[in-house]
Amino acid sequence: MAKAKGGDCYEANGKLALEFIRGKYPKAELVHGVALNSLDYMPMGHAWVEVGNTCYDYSNGRKLKIPKNKYYFKNSWRTIQGNTC
């Protein structure tokens, strides 16, 4: 079975949250959660940004913008903490 490798979600989405809060989305939240990794089924921490009912995930070179309910369902996230920077 393939082993999961680490990504840059904490750094990339932390920067995105600051950019949003300082700009057009002052109520953006940096959110941390845990899901089972699809490669090795081990718990995996992750970070993304939420603005209202929209999730943004700019980790690993992506620029994902998706409705919150679809993002949570697709990834089976269990939210740990949401913070406004």
C-alpha positions as CSV (number, residue, x, y, z in Angstrom):
1,M,0.0,0.0,0.0
2,A,1.3,3.5,-0.9
3,K,2.3,5.7,2.0
4,A,0.8,9.2,2.1
5,K,3.2,12.1,1.7
6,G,2.9,15.5,3.5
7,G,1.6,18.5,1.7
8,D,1.7,22.3,2.3
9,C,-1.9,22.9,3.4
10,Y,-1.1,24.6,6.7
11,E,1.3,27.1,5.1
12,A,-0.6,27.7,1.9
13,N,-4.1,28.0,3.5
14,G,-2.7,30.0,6.4
15,K,-1.3,32.5,4.0
16,L,-4.6,32.5,2.0
17,A,-6.6,33.1,5.2
18,L,-4.5,36.1,6.1
19,E,-4.8,37.5,2.5
20,F,-8.6,37.0,2.6
21,I,-9.0,38.6,6.1
22,R,-6.9,41.6,5.1
23,G,-8.7,42.0,1.8
24,K,-12.2,41.3,0.6
25,Y,-13.2,38.5,3.1
26,P,-12.6,39.9,6.7
27,K,-14.8,37.1,8.1
28,A,-12.7,34.2,6.5
29,E,-11.8,31.4,8.9
30,L,-8.8,29.1,8.8
31,V,-10.1,25.7,9.7
32,H,-8.3,22.5,10.8
33,G,-9.7,19.0,10.5
34,V,-8.9,15.3,10.3
35,A,-9.9,12.7,7.8
36,L,-8.7,9.2,6.9
37,N,-6.1,9.4,4.1
38,S,-7.3,7.6,1.0
39,L,-3.8,6.0,0.4
40,D,-3.1,4.4,3.8
41,Y,-6.3,5.0,5.8
42,M,-4.4,6.8,8.5
43,P,-5.7,9.9,10.2
44,M,-4.5,13.0,8.3
45,G,-4.6,16.6,9.5
46,H,-5.5,19.2,7.0
47,A,-6.2,23.0,6.9
48,W,-8.5,25.0,4.6
49,V,-10.2,28.3,4.5
50,E,-14.0,28.9,4.9
51,V,-15.9,32.0,3.9
52,G,-19.6,31.5,4.6
53,N,-20.7,28.4,2.9
54,T,-17.6,28.2,0.6
55,C,-14.4,26.3,1.2
56,Y,-11.1,27.3,-0.4
57,D,-8.1,24.9,-0.5
58,Y,-5.0,26.3,-2.2
59,S,-2.7,23.5,-0.9
60,N,-0.3,21.5,-3.2
61,G,-0.6,24.0,-6.1
62,R,-4.4,23.8,-6.3
63,K,-6.9,26.6,-6.2
64,L,-10.0,24.8,-5.1
65,K,-13.2,26.7,-4.4
66,I,-16.2,24.5,-3.5
67,P,-19.4,24.6,-1.6
68,K,-18.9,23.7,2.1
69,N,-21.3,20.8,2.1
70,K,-19.6,19.1,-0.9
71,Y,-16.1,19.7,0.5
72,Y,-17.1,18.1,3.8
73,F,-18.9,15.2,2.2
74,K,-16.1,14.5,-0.4
75,N,-13.4,14.5,2.3
76,S,-15.3,13.2,5.3
77,W,-13.8,16.0,7.4
78,R,-14.2,16.1,11.1
79,T,-13.5,19.8,12.1
80,I,-11.1,20.4,14.9
81,Q,-10.9,24.1,15.1
82,G,-11.9,27.2,13.1
83,N,-10.0,30.4,13.7
84,T,-10.3,33.9,12.5
85,C,-6.7,35.0,12.1
